[in-house]
């Protein structure tokens, strides 16, 4: 028990010092300031080339979504997630050791060139996340948490990071094993994380950039708007790809019947869904 308590202690202190260092010492690998910079870029694009020209620059729930960005990326890790995830990984590895498994890796990804490692991590992680996203819509227990993300009524870049903290737990838990089998940690390669962050902001943004044939590869605002549409062709939703749209076309979950610029967003009975952070966080607890 004592080693796990030490992990918790060092996780809290380690992440606190990491966060303070990130804020006080800007550098090229600094995720904190990349988040701010990428957000300002997309906010500027929404001002310069808005898709919905009648939507305000400070749209409905803009500041709420801004808080969610920093809470989900940093404060949640500081409060509890970093410590618990480190303990969970240590406990899982200890169990493997008791049955004689010292290493989960069965494929030596390090033999690939750096760009190849980046590509494999991105592709594998995005496919896993596509599958998890579908689960969030199909399993009622998970859907109650995912409703937080779908409570957005006006789409903008910051809506990307409005989601319940339980989604972080679900995604990282399911991601861990398949990524570990290939030799990746869930925090490997900041370039992959920055690219997916950028694409997530893009998918939710109020801008229109013609992609041509690339719309069949990459997700985009004109596709993702239908994922958030209040009326969908089935009860489980459509357009589940996070960064890549190709999964939706491969598995027949794509749906873009027309220009969805002005469709109503949300879900059935969302008028009864809470509109502040605390109430949205505790909402799923009473529903499960």
C-alpha positions as CSV (number, residue, x, y, z in Angstrom):
1,X,0.0,0.0,0.0
2,X,2.8,2.4,0.9
3,X,4.3,2.5,-2.7
4,X,0.9,3.5,-4.0
5,X,0.6,6.3,-1.5
6,X,4.1,7.5,-2.6
7,X,2.9,7.5,-6.2
8,X,-0.1,9.6,-5.2
9,X,2.1,12.1,-3.3
10,X,4.7,12.4,-6.1
11,X,2.0,12.6,-8.7
12,X,0.3,15.6,-7.0
13,X,3.6,17.4,-6.4
14,X,5.0,16.5,-9.8
15,X,2.0,17.7,-11.8
16,X,1.8,20.9,-9.7
17,X,5.4,21.7,-10.4
18,X,5.0,20.7,-14.1
19,X,1.9,23.1,-14.4
20,X,3.7,26.0,-12.6
21,X,6.7,25.5,-14.9
22,X,4.6,25.4,-18.0
23,X,2.8,28.6,-17.1
24,X,6.0,30.5,-16.0
25,X,8.4,29.2,-18.6
26,X,7.0,29.3,-22.2
27,X,8.8,27.0,-24.6
28,X,8.1,25.3,-28.0
29,X,6.9,22.1,-26.3
30,X,4.6,24.0,-23.9
31,X,1.1,22.6,-24.2
32,X,-0.5,25.3,-22.0
33,X,0.5,28.1,-24.4
34,X,-0.1,26.1,-27.5
35,X,-3.7,25.6,-26.3
36,X,-4.1,29.4,-25.9
37,X,-2.4,30.2,-29.2
38,X,-4.4,27.7,-31.2
39,X,-7.6,28.9,-29.6
40,X,-6.9,32.5,-30.4
41,X,-6.2,31.5,-34.1
42,X,-9.5,29.8,-34.5
43,X,-11.4,32.6,-32.6
44,X,-9.8,35.0,-35.1
45,X,-10.9,32.9,-38.0
46,X,-14.4,32.8,-36.7
47,X,-14.4,36.6,-36.6
48,X,-12.8,36.9,-40.1
49,X,-14.6,34.2,-42.1
50,X,-17.6,33.1,-40.1
51,X,-19.8,30.3,-41.5
52,X,-22.9,31.5,-39.6
53,X,-22.5,35.3,-40.0
54,X,-25.3,36.1,-37.6
55,X,-23.7,34.2,-34.7
56,X,-22.0,36.5,-32.2
57,X,-18.2,36.4,-31.7
58,X,-18.9,35.8,-28.0
59,X,-21.4,33.2,-28.7
60,X,-23.8,31.5,-26.2
61,X,-21.8,29.7,-23.4
62,X,-18.5,30.9,-24.8
63,X,-17.0,31.5,-21.4
64,X,-18.4,28.3,-20.0
65,X,-16.6,26.4,-22.8
66,X,-13.4,28.4,-22.1
67,X,-13.5,27.2,-18.5
68,X,-14.0,23.6,-19.6
69,X,-10.9,23.9,-21.8
70,X,-8.6,24.7,-18.9
71,X,-10.5,22.4,-16.4
72,X,-10.4,19.3,-18.6
73,X,-6.8,19.8,-19.8
74,X,-5.1,21.0,-16.6
75,X,-7.2,21.4,-13.4
76,X,-8.7,17.9,-13.5
77,X,-5.3,16.4,-13.8
78,X,-4.1,18.6,-10.9
79,X,-7.0,17.8,-8.7
80,X,-7.2,14.0,-9.1
81,X,-6.7,12.4,-12.5
82,X,-2.9,12.4,-12.7
83,X,-2.5,10.7,-9.4
84,X,-5.2,8.1,-9.9
85,X,-4.0,7.2,-13.4
86,X,-0.5,6.7,-12.2
87,X,-1.7,4.5,-9.4
88,X,-3.9,2.5,-11.8
89,X,-1.0,2.0,-14.2
90,X,1.3,0.9,-11.4
91,X,-1.4,-1.5,-10.0
92,X,-2.0,-3.0,-13.5
93,X,1.7,-3.5,-14.0
94,X,2.0,-5.2,-10.6
95,X,-0.8,-7.6,-11.5
96,X,1.0,-8.5,-14.7
97,X,4.2,-9.1,-12.8
98,X,2.4,-11.6,-10.5
99,X,1.5,-13.7,-13.5
100,X,4.9,-13.4,-15.0
101,X,4.4,-10.7,-17.7
102,X,7.1,-8.1,-17.6
103,X,6.3,-6.2,-20.7
104,X,3.1,-5.8,-22.7
105,X,4.8,-4.7,-25.9
106,X,4.6,-7.2,-28.7
107,X,5.5,-4.9,-31.6
108,X,8.7,-2.9,-31.6
109,X,7.4,0.5,-32.8
110,X,10.8,2.1,-31.9
111,X,12.3,0.3,-35.0
112,X,10.2,2.7,-37.1
113,X,11.6,6.1,-38.1
114,X,10.2,9.0,-36.0
115,X,7.7,10.1,-38.6
116,X,6.5,6.5,-38.9
117,X,6.0,6.3,-35.1
118,X,4.0,9.5,-35.2
119,X,1.8,8.2,-38.1
120,X,1.1,4.9,-36.4
121,X,0.3,6.5,-33.1
122,X,-2.0,9.0,-34.7
123,X,-3.8,6.4,-36.9
124,X,-4.2,3.9,-34.1
125,X,-5.3,6.4,-31.5
126,X,-7.8,8.0,-33.8
127,X,-9.4,4.7,-34.7
128,X,-9.7,3.7,-31.0
129,X,-11.3,7.1,-30.2
130,X,-13.8,6.6,-33.1
131,X,-14.8,3.3,-31.5
132,X,-15.0,4.8,-28.0
133,X,-17.1,7.7,-29.3
134,X,-19.6,5.3,-30.7
135,X,-19.8,3.6,-27.3
136,X,-20.5,7.0,-25.7
137,X,-23.6,7.2,-27.8
138,X,-24.8,3.6,-27.6
139,X,-24.3,2.8,-23.8
140,X,-26.9,4.7,-21.8
141,X,-24.6,5.1,-18.8
142,X,-21.9,6.7,-20.9
143,X,-24.4,8.8,-22.9
144,X,-25.5,10.6,-19.8
145,X,-21.9,11.9,-19.4
146,X,-21.6,12.6,-23.1
147,X,-24.7,14.8,-23.0
148,X,-22.5,17.5,-21.5
149,X,-20.7,17.8,-24.8
150,X,-23.9,17.7,-26.8
151,X,-25.5,20.4,-24.7
152,X,-23.8,23.0,-26.9
153,X,-26.5,25.1,-28.6
154,X,-24.2,27.4,-30.7
155,X,-21.1,25.8,-32.2
156,X,-17.7,27.4,-31.9
157,X,-14.0,26.2,-31.5
158,X,-14.2,26.1,-27.6
159,X,-17.1,23.6,-27.7
160,X,-14.4,21.1,-28.6
161,X,-13.4,20.8,-25.0
162,X,-16.8,21.0,-23.3
163,X,-17.1,17.5,-22.0
164,X,-17.5,15.7,-18.6
165,X,-14.3,14.6,-16.9
166,X,-15.6,11.0,-16.9
167,X,-15.0,11.0,-20.7
168,X,-11.3,11.4,-20.0
169,X,-11.4,8.4,-17.7
170,X,-13.2,6.3,-20.3
171,X,-11.0,7.3,-23.3
172,X,-7.7,6.9,-21.4
173,X,-8.7,3.6,-19.8
174,X,-9.8,2.0,-23.1
175,X,-6.8,3.5,-25.0
176,X,-4.2,2.3,-22.6
177,X,-4.0,-1.4,-23.4
178,X,-3.9,-1.3,-27.2
179,X,-1.4,1.6,-27.2
180,X,0.7,-0.2,-24.6
181,X,0.8,-3.3,-26.8
182,X,2.4,-1.3,-29.5
183,X,4.8,0.4,-27.1
184,X,3.2,3.8,-26.7
185,X,2.2,5.7,-23.6
186,X,-1.0,7.8,-23.8
187,X,1.1,11.0,-23.5
188,X,3.6,10.2,-26.2
189,X,4.5,12.7,-29.0
190,X,3.2,16.2,-28.4
191,X,3.1,16.7,-32.1
192,X,0.2,14.2,-32.4
193,X,-1.7,15.8,-29.5
194,X,-1.2,19.3,-31.0
195,X,-2.5,18.2,-34.4
196,X,-5.6,16.5,-32.9
197,X,-6.2,19.6,-30.7
198,X,-6.1,21.8,-33.8
199,X,-8.4,19.5,-35.7
200,X,-10.8,19.3,-32.8
201,X,-11.0,23.1,-32.7
202,X,-11.4,23.2,-36.4
203,X,-14.3,20.6,-36.4
204,X,-16.3,22.6,-33.9
205,X,-15.5,26.1,-35.2
206,X,-17.8,28.5,-37.0
207,X,-15.8,28.7,-40.2
208,X,-16.1,27.3,-43.7
209,X,-12.9,26.2,-45.5
210,X,-13.5,24.0,-48.6
211,X,-11.5,20.8,-48.3
212,X,-12.3,19.2,-51.6
213,X,-11.6,15.5,-51.7
214,X,-9.9,15.8,-48.3
215,X,-13.3,16.0,-46.6
216,X,-13.4,12.2,-47.1
217,X,-10.2,12.0,-45.0
218,X,-10.5,14.7,-42.4
219,X,-13.4,15.7,-40.2
220,X,-14.6,19.3,-40.7
221,X,-17.2,21.8,-39.4
222,X,-19.7,21.0,-42.2
223,X,-19.6,17.3,-41.3
224,X,-19.4,17.6,-37.5
225,X,-22.3,20.0,-37.3
226,X,-24.6,17.0,-38.1
227,X,-23.1,15.0,-35.3
228,X,-24.4,17.7,-32.9
229,X,-27.7,18.1,-34.7
230,X,-30.8,17.6,-32.6
231,X,-32.5,15.5,-35.3
232,X,-30.5,12.5,-36.5
233,X,-31.5,9.6,-38.8
234,X,-31.1,7.1,-35.9
235,X,-31.0,7.2,-32.1
236,X,-27.3,6.5,-31.8
237,X,-26.0,9.5,-33.9
238,X,-23.7,9.9,-36.9
239,X,-20.3,11.2,-37.9
240,X,-18.3,9.9,-35.0
241,X,-14.8,10.5,-36.3
242,X,-12.7,12.8,-34.2
243,X,-9.9,13.9,-36.5
244,X,-10.4,11.5,-39.4
245,X,-13.7,11.3,-41.3
246,X,-12.5,8.2,-43.2
247,X,-13.7,5.9,-40.4
248,X,-17.3,7.1,-40.9
249,X,-17.1,6.5,-44.6
250,X,-15.6,3.1,-44.1
251,X,-18.1,2.0,-41.5
252,X,-21.1,3.7,-43.0
253,X,-21.8,6.2,-40.1
254,X,-21.4,9.2,-42.4
255,X,-24.3,11.6,-42.8
256,X,-24.3,15.0,-44.6
257,X,-27.7,15.3,-46.2
258,X,-27.4,19.0,-46.9
259,X,-25.8,22.2,-45.8
260,X,-26.2,22.0,-42.0
261,X,-25.2,25.6,-41.2
262,X,-28.3,26.6,-39.4
263,X,-29.7,23.3,-38.0
264,X,-30.8,23.1,-34.4
265,X,-28.1,21.6,-32.1
266,X,-28.6,19.5,-28.9
267,X,-30.5,16.4,-28.0
268,X,-34.1,15.4,-27.0
269,X,-35.3,17.3,-23.9
270,X,-32.1,19.3,-23.7
271,X,-34.2,22.3,-22.5
272,X,-34.1,20.6,-19.1
273,X,-30.4,20.1,-19.1
274,X,-28.4,22.4,-16.7
275,X,-26.5,25.4,-18.1
276,X,-23.7,25.8,-15.5
277,X,-20.5,23.9,-14.9
278,X,-21.3,22.4,-11.4
279,X,-24.8,21.3,-12.3
280,X,-23.6,19.8,-15.6
281,X,-20.9,17.8,-13.7
282,X,-23.3,16.3,-11.2
283,X,-26.1,15.8,-13.7
284,X,-25.1,12.2,-14.8
285,X,-24.7,11.0,-11.2
286,X,-28.4,11.2,-10.6
287,X,-29.2,9.6,-13.9
288,X,-27.2,6.4,-13.6
